[in-house]
Amino acid sequence: MTNPADMVDRIVAGVLQQLQAPTATPGVVTAAPSATVAAPAIRPAAPPAATTNGALSIPDVVITAGLLETRGVLSGPVVFAAKAILTPSAVDFLKSRKIAWSKANNSQSGAAAASTSNVSWLALVSRSTPAVESALDALARQPGIHWQRELVGCHRESARRAVAALCRGECDAAIAVTGKPESVVCRANRNAQVRAAAVDSLEQAKRAKRTLGANLFAIDPAEQTMFALRGLLREVVAGGKPVLPSDWSE
């Protein structure tokens, strides 16, 4: 039985051969010379252009790890087109190298978008549920934020790891997903560089940011639906890096 792919190749080759054959004189049979069809030359991609604040601007619509390697992307921030589609390999490429990135949009220039792409968050999960995984996966796809996710054994380990990461500058802020949020907050707040708060609603998250400049949020997912948890986490990370309130004193 003839392979359909071979048949298509033979048809294409025959058409190309006929197109390249010289015009035959009536009554004279000429043999068409065989010709090798050269593959179209691939024009190398242009290097990324630097915006005014030093961010790399890549206008391509589909972003892959191979494209980022070709462009020589070694550090961020990087600004992609508003409608750019980042493949999983591209996201992994950026994550593994801790490269901050964002997308431009109609109301925000590439330079302004890049300025919000420097926030690094650490998610410490000691109590995982399908709602937790779904909410964190959704946040990981949010442009302009670098995410790290770690599984920890218990609330005590969550507190220790969060304090260590914040003090060492490994992240700008952290989220502890735990069954004992108050215990995490109590332990973490023993360190002067940590401002931890247990939150379970949008209002509490807003208040913790406004009054504490909280850089560690402890959340118990037990009573949260997937959609409620997504909304809570979106509110927690909104607004960029945690900022101390003007009236704060040690």
Contacts in CASP RR format, 6 or more apart in sequence:
PFRMAT RR
TARGET T0000
AUTHOR 0000-0000-0000
METHOD contacts of the structure
MODEL  1
MTNPADMVDRIVAGVLQQLQAPTATPGVVTAAPSATVAAPAIRPAAPPAA
TTNGALSIPDVVITAGLLETRGVLSGPVVFAAKAILTPSAVDFLKSRKIA
WSKANNSQSGAAAASTSNVSWLALVSRSTPAVESALDALARQPGIHWQRE
LVGCHRESARRAVAALCRGECDAAIAVTGKPESVVCRANRNAQVRAAAVD
SLEQAKRAKRTLGANLFAIDPAEQTMFALRGLLREVVAGGKPVLPSDWSE
16 35 0 8 1.000
16 37 0 8 1.000
17 32 0 8 1.000
17 34 0 8 1.000
17 35 0 8 1.000
18 32 0 8 1.000
20 32 0 8 1.000
20 33 0 8 1.000
20 35 0 8 1.000
21 30 0 8 1.000
21 32 0 8 1.000
21 33 0 8 1.000
22 30 0 8 1.000
22 32 0 8 1.000
24 30 0 8 1.000
44 70 0 8 1.000
45 60 0 8 1.000
45 67 0 8 1.000
45 70 0 8 1.000
45 71 0 8 1.000
47 71 0 8 1.000
47 72 0 8 1.000
48 56 0 8 1.000
48 57 0 8 1.000
48 58 0 8 1.000
48 71 0 8 1.000
48 72 0 8 1.000
48 73 0 8 1.000
48 78 0 8 1.000
49 56 0 8 1.000
49 57 0 8 1.000
50 56 0 8 1.000
50 57 0 8 1.000
51 57 0 8 1.000
51 79 0 8 1.000
51 109 0 8 1.000
51 110 0 8 1.000
51 111 0 8 1.000
51 114 0 8 1.000
52 111 0 8 1.000
53 111 0 8 1.000
53 114 0 8 1.000
53 115 0 8 1.000
54 111 0 8 1.000
54 114 0 8 1.000
55 76 0 8 1.000
55 77 0 8 1.000
55 78 0 8 1.000
55 79 0 8 1.000
55 110 0 8 1.000
55 111 0 8 1.000
55 114 0 8 1.000
55 117 0 8 1.000
56 71 0 8 1.000
56 73 0 8 1.000
56 76 0 8 1.000
56 77 0 8 1.000
56 78 0 8 1.000
56 79 0 8 1.000
57 78 0 8 1.000
57 79 0 8 1.000
57 104 0 8 1.000
57 110 0 8 1.000
58 67 0 8 1.000
58 68 0 8 1.000
58 71 0 8 1.000
58 73 0 8 1.000
58 78 0 8 1.000
58 79 0 8 1.000
58 80 0 8 1.000
58 81 0 8 1.000
58 84 0 8 1.000
59 80 0 8 1.000
59 81 0 8 1.000
60 67 0 8 1.000
60 80 0 8 1.000
60 81 0 8 1.000
60 84 0 8 1.000
61 81 0 8 1.000
61 83 0 8 1.000
61 84 0 8 1.000
61 85 0 8 1.000
62 84 0 8 1.000
62 85 0 8 1.000
62 87 0 8 1.000
63 80 0 8 1.000
63 84 0 8 1.000
63 85 0 8 1.000
63 86 0 8 1.000
63 87 0 8 1.000
63 90 0 8 1.000
64 87 0 8 1.000
64 89 0 8 1.000
64 90 0 8 1.000
65 87 0 8 1.000
65 89 0 8 1.000
65 90 0 8 1.000
65 92 0 8 1.000
65 93 0 8 1.000
66 89 0 8 1.000
66 93 0 8 1.000
67 90 0 8 1.000
68 90 0 8 1.000
68 93 0 8 1.000
68 94 0 8 1.000
69 93 0 8 1.000
73 99 0 8 1.000
74 97 0 8 1.000
75 97 0 8 1.000
75 99 0 8 1.000
76 99 0 8 1.000
76 100 0 8 1.000
76 101 0 8 1.000
76 117 0 8 1.000
77 99 0 8 1.000
77 100 0 8 1.000
77 101 0 8 1.000
77 102 0 8 1.000
77 114 0 8 1.000
77 115 0 8 1.000
77 117 0 8 1.000
77 118 0 8 1.000
78 94 0 8 1.000
78 99 0 8 1.000
78 100 0 8 1.000
78 101 0 8 1.000
78 102 0 8 1.000
78 114 0 8 1.000
78 117 0 8 1.000
79 101 0 8 1.000
79 102 0 8 1.000
79 103 0 8 1.000
79 104 0 8 1.000
79 110 0 8 1.000
79 111 0 8 1.000
79 113 0 8 1.000
79 114 0 8 1.000
79 117 0 8 1.000
80 86 0 8 1.000
80 101 0 8 1.000
80 102 0 8 1.000
80 103 0 8 1.000
80 104 0 8 1.000
80 143 0 8 1.000
81 103 0 8 1.000
81 104 0 8 1.000
82 103 0 8 1.000
82 104 0 8 1.000
82 105 0 8 1.000
82 106 0 8 1.000
84 103 0 8 1.000
86 94 0 8 1.000
91 140 0 8 1.000
91 141 0 8 1.000
93 99 0 8 1.000
94 101 0 8 1.000
95 146 0 8 1.000
95 147 0 8 1.000
98 120 0 8 1.000
98 146 0 8 1.000
99 146 0 8 1.000
100 114 0 8 1.000
100 117 0 8 1.000
100 118 0 8 1.000
100 119 0 8 1.000
100 120 0 8 1.000
100 144 0 8 1.000
100 146 0 8 1.000
101 117 0 8 1.000
101 143 0 8 1.000
101 144 0 8 1.000
102 110 0 8 1.000
102 113 0 8 1.000
102 114 0 8 1.000
102 116 0 8 1.000
102 117 0 8 1.000
102 143 0 8 1.000
102 144 0 8 1.000
103 113 0 8 1.000
103 143 0 8 1.000
103 144 0 8 1.000
104 110 0 8 1.000
104 113 0 8 1.000
105 113 0 8 1.000
113 144 0 8 1.000
116 144 0 8 1.000
116 240 0 8 1.000
117 143 0 8 1.000
117 144 0 8 1.000
117 145 0 8 1.000
118 241 0 8 1.000
119 144 0 8 1.000
119 145 0 8 1.000
119 146 0 8 1.000
119 172 0 8 1.000
119 173 0 8 1.000
119 237 0 8 1.000
119 240 0 8 1.000
119 241 0 8 1.000
120 145 0 8 1.000
120 146 0 8 1.000
120 147 0 8 1.000
120 148 0 8 1.000
120 170 0 8 1.000
120 171 0 8 1.000
120 172 0 8 1.000
120 173 0 8 1.000
121 145 0 8 1.000
121 146 0 8 1.000
121 147 0 8 1.000
121 148 0 8 1.000
121 171 0 8 1.000
121 172 0 8 1.000
121 173 0 8 1.000
121 174 0 8 1.000
121 175 0 8 1.000
121 237 0 8 1.000
122 148 0 8 1.000
122 149 0 8 1.000
122 150 0 8 1.000
122 161 0 8 1.000
122 162 0 8 1.000
122 165 0 8 1.000
122 170 0 8 1.000
122 171 0 8 1.000
122 173 0 8 1.000
122 174 0 8 1.000
122 175 0 8 1.000
123 136 0 8 1.000
123 147 0 8 1.000
123 148 0 8 1.000
123 149 0 8 1.000
123 150 0 8 1.000
123 174 0 8 1.000
123 175 0 8 1.000
123 177 0 8 1.000
124 150 0 8 1.000
124 152 0 8 1.000
124 157 0 8 1.000
124 158 0 8 1.000
124 161 0 8 1.000
124 162 0 8 1.000
124 174 0 8 1.000
124 175 0 8 1.000
124 176 0 8 1.000
124 177 0 8 1.000
124 178 0 8 1.000
125 132 0 8 1.000
125 136 0 8 1.000
125 149 0 8 1.000
125 150 0 8 1.000
125 151 0 8 1.000
125 152 0 8 1.000
125 177 0 8 1.000
126 151 0 8 1.000
126 152 0 8 1.000
126 153 0 8 1.000
126 154 0 8 1.000
126 155 0 8 1.000
126 157 0 8 1.000
126 158 0 8 1.000
126 176 0 8 1.000
126 177 0 8 1.000
126 178 0 8 1.000
126 179 0 8 1.000
127 177 0 8 1.000
127 178 0 8 1.000
127 179 0 8 1.000
127 220 0 8 1.000
127 221 0 8 1.000
127 222 0 8 1.000
128 151 0 8 1.000
128 177 0 8 1.000
129 221 0 8 1.000
130 226 0 8 1.000
131 221 0 8 1.000
131 224 0 8 1.000
131 225 0 8 1.000
131 226 0 8 1.000
131 229 0 8 1.000
132 177 0 8 1.000
132 221 0 8 1.000
132 229 0 8 1.000
134 226 0 8 1.000
134 230 0 8 1.000
135 226 0 8 1.000
135 229 0 8 1.000
135 230 0 8 1.000
135 231 0 8 1.000
135 233 0 8 1.000
136 147 0 8 1.000
136 149 0 8 1.000
136 233 0 8 1.000
138 230 0 8 1.000
139 145 0 8 1.000
139 147 0 8 1.000
139 230 0 8 1.000
139 233 0 8 1.000
139 234 0 8 1.000
139 237 0 8 1.000
140 147 0 8 1.000
140 149 0 8 1.000
142 234 0 8 1.000
142 237 0 8 1.000
145 237 0 8 1.000
148 170 0 8 1.000
148 171 0 8 1.000
150 161 0 8 1.000
152 158 0 8 1.000
152 161 0 8 1.000
155 176 0 8 1.000
155 178 0 8 1.000
155 179 0 8 1.000
155 180 0 8 1.000
155 181 0 8 1.000
155 183 0 8 1.000
155 184 0 8 1.000
155 187 0 8 1.000
156 183 0 8 1.000
156 187 0 8 1.000
158 176 0 8 1.000
158 178 0 8 1.000
158 184 0 8 1.000
158 218 0 8 1.000
159 176 0 8 1.000
159 183 0 8 1.000
159 184 0 8 1.000
159 187 0 8 1.000
159 188 0 8 1.000
160 187 0 8 1.000
162 174 0 8 1.000
162 176 0 8 1.000
162 184 0 8 1.000
162 188 0 8 1.000
162 194 0 8 1.000
162 196 0 8 1.000
162 216 0 8 1.000
163 187 0 8 1.000
163 188 0 8 1.000
163 191 0 8 1.000
163 193 0 8 1.000
163 194 0 8 1.000
164 170 0 8 1.000
165 171 0 8 1.000
165 174 0 8 1.000
166 173 0 8 1.000
166 174 0 8 1.000
166 191 0 8 1.000
166 193 0 8 1.000
166 194 0 8 1.000
166 215 0 8 1.000
166 216 0 8 1.000
167 191 0 8 1.000
167 193 0 8 1.000
167 194 0 8 1.000
172 215 0 8 1.000
172 240 0 8 1.000
172 241 0 8 1.000
172 242 0 8 1.000
173 214 0 8 1.000
173 215 0 8 1.000
173 216 0 8 1.000
173 217 0 8 1.000
173 237 0 8 1.000
173 241 0 8 1.000
173 242 0 8 1.000
174 215 0 8 1.000
174 216 0 8 1.000
174 217 0 8 1.000
175 216 0 8 1.000
175 217 0 8 1.000
175 218 0 8 1.000
175 219 0 8 1.000
175 233 0 8 1.000
175 236 0 8 1.000
176 184 0 8 1.000
176 188 0 8 1.000
176 216 0 8 1.000
176 217 0 8 1.000
176 218 0 8 1.000
176 219 0 8 1.000
177 219 0 8 1.000
177 220 0 8 1.000
177 221 0 8 1.000
178 184 0 8 1.000
178 218 0 8 1.000
178 219 0 8 1.000
178 220 0 8 1.000
179 220 0 8 1.000
179 221 0 8 1.000
179 222 0 8 1.000
180 220 0 8 1.000
181 198 0 8 1.000
181 199 0 8 1.000
181 200 0 8 1.000
181 218 0 8 1.000
181 219 0 8 1.000
181 220 0 8 1.000
182 198 0 8 1.000
182 218 0 8 1.000
184 196 0 8 1.000
184 198 0 8 1.000
184 216 0 8 1.000
184 218 0 8 1.000
185 196 0 8 1.000
185 197 0 8 1.000
185 198 0 8 1.000
185 216 0 8 1.000
185 218 0 8 1.000
188 194 0 8 1.000
188 196 0 8 1.000
188 216 0 8 1.000
188 218 0 8 1.000
189 195 0 8 1.000
189 196 0 8 1.000
192 250 0 8 1.000
194 215 0 8 1.000
194 216 0 8 1.000
195 212 0 8 1.000
195 213 0 8 1.000
195 214 0 8 1.000
195 215 0 8 1.000
195 216 0 8 1.000
195 242 0 8 1.000
195 244 0 8 1.000
196 214 0 8 1.000
196 215 0 8 1.000
196 216 0 8 1.000
196 217 0 8 1.000
196 218 0 8 1.000
197 204 0 8 1.000
197 208 0 8 1.000
197 212 0 8 1.000
197 214 0 8 1.000
197 216 0 8 1.000
197 217 0 8 1.000
197 218 0 8 1.000
198 204 0 8 1.000
198 217 0 8 1.000
198 218 0 8 1.000
198 219 0 8 1.000
198 220 0 8 1.000
199 205 0 8 1.000
199 208 0 8 1.000
199 217 0 8 1.000
199 218 0 8 1.000
199 219 0 8 1.000
199 232 0 8 1.000
199 236 0 8 1.000
200 219 0 8 1.000
200 220 0 8 1.000
200 223 0 8 1.000
200 224 0 8 1.000
200 232 0 8 1.000
201 232 0 8 1.000
202 231 0 8 1.000
202 232 0 8 1.000
202 235 0 8 1.000
205 217 0 8 1.000
205 232 0 8 1.000
205 235 0 8 1.000
205 236 0 8 1.000
206 235 0 8 1.000
208 214 0 8 1.000
208 217 0 8 1.000
209 236 0 8 1.000
209 239 0 8 1.000
209 242 0 8 1.000
210 245 0 8 1.000
211 245 0 8 1.000
212 245 0 8 1.000
212 248 0 8 1.000
213 242 0 8 1.000
213 243 0 8 1.000
213 244 0 8 1.000
213 245 0 8 1.000
213 248 0 8 1.000
214 242 0 8 1.000
215 242 0 8 1.000
217 236 0 8 1.000
219 229 0 8 1.000
219 232 0 8 1.000
219 233 0 8 1.000
219 236 0 8 1.000
221 229 0 8 1.000
224 232 0 8 1.000
END
